[in-house]
Amino acid sequence: MYHGIHPKGYWQFVAIQDVPDPNKPETWVFQLQTTWKKTTEPENLTDEDIASLGKHWNRAEGMGEPFKSANLWVPEGTKISVNKMAYWVPIKWDTRGGRVILAGDAGHSMTFQRGQGLNHGIADAANLAQLLQSVRDGGRTKEVVVEEYMNELVEGAGEEVKMSIVNTDMLHDWDRFLESPIVKAGGHANQTNKIALEEQRHREALANGGTEPNP
């Protein structure tokens, strides 16, 4: 699995979906995705324009490897699907006495770059199963446990939806990406901590009228 970020605001994703024969890479099936904000390309483009293989190849020409080759090698005649990212910050709903339950994307659809949609869908199912078991075992009512489930979903998954929105926005903003810890520190914990300390000192300096504090 590879992720890529382009200075023009494109986000790329390459992942293997199926490996019929490990010794024959030409038989492997890949999933390719490219996402961008509406403002990145002309407003008058239709879905047919966006899905044009020619336009897809044109986008690929400016990408780095392996994204450039992976997208340029898409064979003539391949159908490209167009989807528009959407999200839903959950709010409390009327459970109709514990009879209406929302889970997964029905309860908290989110942008996918952080990869948390499926995780929270599984968490919903596990949490709901445990709560309903307490009804079966006696001592609690369905109305009460579904209300508890709803409150936990709205709070937990709702926060994740908001975080995913921020993450998706940053991944399509080259300037913000260049300020991220992964670019500045390369994922090394010590370097990341050093940068965080420097940024804290900078904030303290601003709070002190522009005078840098003593290290």
ROLUM-378450 format. One record per residue (C-alpha): x, z, y; residue number from 1; residue in one letter. Coordinates in steps of 0.2 Angstrom, whole numbers, plus 5000, padded with zeros to 4 digits. Layout:
N
@xx X, zz Z, yy Y, i NUM, aa a
...
END
This chain:
215
@xx 5000, zz 5000, yy 5000, i 1, aa m
@xx 5007, zz 4995, yy 5017, i 2, aa y
@xx 5000, zz 4998, yy 5035, i 3, aa h
@xx 5006, zz 4989, yy 5050, i 4, aa g
@xx 5003, zz 4990, yy 5069, i 5, aa i
@xx 5005, zz 4975, yy 5080, i 6, aa h
@xx 5010, zz 4976, yy 5099, i 7, aa p
@xx 4995, zz 4965, yy 5103, i 8, aa k
@xx 4983, zz 4978, yy 5095, i 9, aa g
@xx 4981, zz 4972, yy 5078, i 10, aa y
@xx 4981, zz 4984, yy 5063, i 11, aa w
@xx 4986, zz 4977, yy 5046, i 12, aa q
@xx 4983, zz 4984, yy 5028, i 13, aa f
@xx 4990, zz 4977, yy 5012, i 14, aa v
@xx 4986, zz 4985, yy 4995, i 15, aa a
@xx 4986, zz 4979, yy 4977, i 16, aa i
@xx 4968, zz 4979, yy 4969, i 17, aa q
@xx 4972, zz 4973, yy 4951, i 18, aa d
@xx 4987, zz 4969, yy 4940, i 19, aa v
@xx 4982, zz 4959, yy 4925, i 20, aa p
@xx 5000, zz 4956, yy 4920, i 21, aa d
@xx 5014, zz 4967, yy 4927, i 22, aa p
@xx 5026, zz 4954, yy 4923, i 23, aa n
@xx 5017, zz 4940, yy 4932, i 24, aa k
@xx 5015, zz 4944, yy 4951, i 25, aa p
@xx 5006, zz 4928, yy 4953, i 26, aa e
@xx 4991, zz 4936, yy 4944, i 27, aa t
@xx 4990, zz 4951, yy 4955, i 28, aa w
@xx 4975, zz 4953, yy 4966, i 29, aa v
@xx 4978, zz 4960, yy 4984, i 30, aa f
@xx 4966, zz 4966, yy 4997, i 31, aa q
@xx 4971, zz 4961, yy 5015, i 32, aa l
@xx 4963, zz 4968, yy 5031, i 33, aa q
@xx 4966, zz 4965, yy 5049, i 34, aa t
@xx 4957, zz 4975, yy 5062, i 35, aa t
@xx 4956, zz 4975, yy 5081, i 36, aa w
@xx 4946, zz 4980, yy 5096, i 37, aa k
@xx 4933, zz 4969, yy 5103, i 38, aa k
@xx 4944, zz 4967, yy 5119, i 39, aa t
@xx 4958, zz 4960, yy 5109, i 40, aa t
@xx 4951, zz 4943, yy 5106, i 41, aa e
@xx 4939, zz 4932, yy 5117, i 42, aa p
@xx 4921, zz 4939, yy 5118, i 43, aa e
@xx 4913, zz 4922, yy 5114, i 44, aa n
@xx 4920, zz 4922, yy 5096, i 45, aa l
@xx 4906, zz 4921, yy 5082, i 46, aa t
@xx 4908, zz 4929, yy 5065, i 47, aa d
@xx 4912, zz 4911, yy 5059, i 48, aa e
@xx 4926, zz 4909, yy 5071, i 49, aa d
@xx 4933, zz 4926, yy 5067, i 50, aa i
@xx 4932, zz 4922, yy 5048, i 51, aa a
@xx 4941, zz 4905, yy 5051, i 52, aa s
@xx 4956, zz 4904, yy 5039, i 53, aa l
@xx 4965, zz 4894, yy 5053, i 54, aa g
@xx 4963, zz 4908, yy 5065, i 55, aa k
@xx 4968, zz 4920, yy 5051, i 56, aa h
@xx 4984, zz 4911, yy 5049, i 57, aa w
@xx 4987, zz 4910, yy 5068, i 58, aa n
@xx 4986, zz 4929, yy 5069, i 59, aa r
@xx 4998, zz 4931, yy 5054, i 60, aa a
@xx 5011, zz 4920, yy 5063, i 61, aa e
@xx 5015, zz 4934, yy 5075, i 62, aa g
@xx 5016, zz 4948, yy 5061, i 63, aa m
@xx 5031, zz 4956, yy 5053, i 64, aa g
@xx 5034, zz 4956, yy 5035, i 65, aa e
@xx 5026, zz 4958, yy 5022, i 66, aa p
@xx 5010, zz 4956, yy 5032, i 67, aa f
@xx 5015, zz 4939, yy 5039, i 68, aa k
@xx 5019, zz 4931, yy 5022, i 69, aa s
@xx 5004, zz 4940, yy 5013, i 70, aa a
@xx 4992, zz 4933, yy 5025, i 71, aa n
@xx 5000, zz 4915, yy 5027, i 72, aa l
@xx 4999, zz 4914, yy 5008, i 73, aa w
@xx 4980, zz 4916, yy 5008, i 74, aa v
@xx 4975, zz 4899, yy 4999, i 75, aa p
@xx 4965, zz 4886, yy 5007, i 76, aa e
@xx 4946, zz 4889, yy 5004, i 77, aa g
@xx 4947, zz 4908, yy 5003, i 78, aa t
@xx 4932, zz 4916, yy 5010, i 79, aa k
@xx 4936, zz 4929, yy 5023, i 80, aa i
@xx 4923, zz 4943, yy 5025, i 81, aa s
@xx 4920, zz 4950, yy 5043, i 82, aa v
@xx 4914, zz 4968, yy 5045, i 83, aa n
@xx 4912, zz 4978, yy 5061, i 84, aa k
@xx 4918, zz 4996, yy 5060, i 85, aa m
@xx 4905, zz 5009, yy 5064, i 86, aa a
@xx 4904, zz 5028, yy 5063, i 87, aa y
@xx 4890, zz 5041, yy 5063, i 88, aa w
@xx 4894, zz 5059, yy 5070, i 89, aa v
@xx 4882, zz 5069, yy 5059, i 90, aa p
@xx 4868, zz 5080, yy 5067, i 91, aa i
@xx 4856, zz 5092, yy 5059, i 92, aa k
@xx 4841, zz 5084, yy 5051, i 93, aa w
@xx 4824, zz 5090, yy 5045, i 94, aa d
@xx 4827, zz 5093, yy 5026, i 95, aa t
@xx 4808, zz 5093, yy 5023, i 96, aa r
@xx 4810, zz 5110, yy 5014, i 97, aa g
@xx 4826, zz 5105, yy 5005, i 98, aa g
@xx 4819, zz 5088, yy 4999, i 99, aa r
@xx 4830, zz 5077, yy 5010, i 100, aa v
@xx 4848, zz 5077, yy 5007, i 101, aa i
@xx 4862, zz 5066, yy 5015, i 102, aa l
@xx 4879, zz 5063, yy 5008, i 103, aa a
@xx 4894, zz 5052, yy 5010, i 104, aa g
@xx 4892, zz 5037, yy 5022, i 105, aa d
@xx 4873, zz 5041, yy 5024, i 106, aa a
@xx 4878, zz 5057, yy 5032, i 107, aa g
@xx 4894, zz 5054, yy 5041, i 108, aa h
@xx 4901, zz 5036, yy 5040, i 109, aa s
@xx 4918, zz 5035, yy 5049, i 110, aa m
@xx 4931, zz 5023, yy 5053, i 111, aa t
@xx 4943, zz 5021, yy 5038, i 112, aa f
@xx 4961, zz 5021, yy 5044, i 113, aa q
@xx 4963, zz 5039, yy 5040, i 114, aa r
@xx 4956, zz 5036, yy 5022, i 115, aa g
@xx 4944, zz 5052, yy 5023, i 116, aa q
@xx 4927, zz 5044, yy 5020, i 117, aa g
@xx 4928, zz 5044, yy 5001, i 118, aa l
@xx 4936, zz 5062, yy 5001, i 119, aa n
@xx 4922, zz 5069, yy 5011, i 120, aa h
@xx 4909, zz 5060, yy 5000, i 121, aa g
@xx 4917, zz 5068, yy 4985, i 122, aa i
@xx 4917, zz 5085, yy 4994, i 123, aa a
@xx 4899, zz 5083, yy 4998, i 124, aa d
@xx 4894, zz 5080, yy 4980, i 125, aa a
@xx 4905, zz 5095, yy 4974, i 126, aa a
@xx 4898, zz 5107, yy 4987, i 127, aa n
@xx 4880, zz 5101, yy 4984, i 128, aa l
@xx 4882, zz 5103, yy 4965, i 129, aa a
@xx 4888, zz 5121, yy 4967, i 130, aa q
@xx 4874, zz 5126, yy 4979, i 131, aa l
@xx 4861, zz 5119, yy 4968, i 132, aa l
@xx 4868, zz 5128, yy 4953, i 133, aa q
@xx 4865, zz 5144, yy 4962, i 134, aa s
@xx 4847, zz 5139, yy 4963, i 135, aa v
@xx 4846, zz 5135, yy 4945, i 136, aa r
@xx 4855, zz 5152, yy 4941, i 137, aa d
@xx 4842, zz 5161, yy 4951, i 138, aa g
@xx 4843, zz 5171, yy 4967, i 139, aa g
@xx 4843, zz 5157, yy 4980, i 140, aa r
@xx 4830, zz 5144, yy 4985, i 141, aa t
@xx 4832, zz 5126, yy 4987, i 142, aa k
@xx 4827, zz 5126, yy 5005, i 143, aa e
@xx 4841, zz 5139, yy 5009, i 144, aa v
@xx 4855, zz 5131, yy 5000, i 145, aa v
@xx 4851, zz 5113, yy 5007, i 146, aa v
@xx 4851, zz 5120, yy 5024, i 147, aa e
@xx 4868, zz 5128, yy 5021, i 148, aa e
@xx 4874, zz 5112, yy 5014, i 149, aa y
@xx 4868, zz 5103, yy 5029, i 150, aa m
@xx 4876, zz 5115, yy 5041, i 151, aa n
@xx 4893, zz 5113, yy 5032, i 152, aa e
@xx 4892, zz 5094, yy 5032, i 153, aa l
@xx 4888, zz 5093, yy 5051, i 154, aa v
@xx 4902, zz 5105, yy 5055, i 155, aa e
@xx 4916, zz 5099, yy 5043, i 156, aa g
@xx 4913, zz 5081, yy 5041, i 157, aa a
@xx 4907, zz 5079, yy 5059, i 158, aa g
@xx 4925, zz 5085, yy 5065, i 159, aa e
@xx 4933, zz 5072, yy 5053, i 160, aa e
@xx 4922, zz 5058, yy 5060, i 161, aa v
@xx 4929, zz 5063, yy 5078, i 162, aa k
@xx 4947, zz 5064, yy 5072, i 163, aa m
@xx 4945, zz 5047, yy 5063, i 164, aa s
@xx 4939, zz 5039, yy 5079, i 165, aa i
@xx 4954, zz 5046, yy 5089, i 166, aa v
@xx 4966, zz 5040, yy 5075, i 167, aa n
@xx 4958, zz 5022, yy 5074, i 168, aa t
@xx 4959, zz 5020, yy 5093, i 169, aa d
@xx 4977, zz 5025, yy 5093, i 170, aa m
@xx 4982, zz 5013, yy 5079, i 171, aa l
@xx 4976, zz 4999, yy 5090, i 172, aa h
@xx 4985, zz 5005, yy 5105, i 173, aa d
@xx 5004, zz 5000, yy 5105, i 174, aa w
@xx 5009, zz 5011, yy 5119, i 175, aa d
@xx 5001, zz 5026, yy 5112, i 176, aa r
@xx 5008, zz 5022, yy 5095, i 177, aa f
@xx 5026, zz 5022, yy 5102, i 178, aa l
@xx 5023, zz 5040, yy 5108, i 179, aa e
@xx 5017, zz 5046, yy 5091, i 180, aa s
@xx 5028, zz 5058, yy 5081, i 181, aa p
@xx 5031, zz 5045, yy 5067, i 182, aa i
@xx 5039, zz 5034, yy 5079, i 183, aa v
@xx 5049, zz 5047, yy 5089, i 184, aa k
@xx 5054, zz 5057, yy 5074, i 185, aa a
@xx 5052, zz 5046, yy 5059, i 186, aa g
@xx 5043, zz 5059, yy 5049, i 187, aa g
@xx 5057, zz 5071, yy 5048, i 188, aa h
@xx 5051, zz 5089, yy 5050, i 189, aa a
@xx 5066, zz 5096, yy 5060, i 190, aa n
@xx 5065, zz 5081, yy 5072, i 191, aa q
@xx 5046, zz 5083, yy 5074, i 192, aa t
@xx 5048, zz 5101, yy 5078, i 193, aa n
@xx 5062, zz 5097, yy 5091, i 194, aa k
@xx 5051, zz 5084, yy 5100, i 195, aa i
@xx 5036, zz 5097, yy 5100, i 196, aa a
@xx 5048, zz 5110, yy 5108, i 197, aa l
@xx 5054, zz 5097, yy 5121, i 198, aa e
@xx 5036, zz 5092, yy 5125, i 199, aa e
@xx 5031, zz 5111, yy 5127, i 200, aa q
@xx 5046, zz 5114, yy 5139, i 201, aa r
@xx 5040, zz 5099, yy 5149, i 202, aa h
@xx 5023, zz 5106, yy 5151, i 203, aa r
@xx 5030, zz 5122, yy 5156, i 204, aa e
@xx 5040, zz 5114, yy 5169, i 205, aa a
@xx 5025, zz 5105, yy 5176, i 206, aa l
@xx 5016, zz 5122, yy 5176, i 207, aa a
@xx 5031, zz 5129, yy 5186, i 208, aa n
@xx 5030, zz 5116, yy 5199, i 209, aa g
@xx 5042, zz 5104, yy 5191, i 210, aa g
@xx 5057, zz 5116, yy 5188, i 211, aa t
@xx 5064, zz 5114, yy 5170, i 212, aa e
@xx 5064, zz 5130, yy 5161, i 213, aa p
@xx 5080, zz 5137, yy 5153, i 214, aa n
@xx 5082, zz 5132, yy 5135, i 215, aa p
END
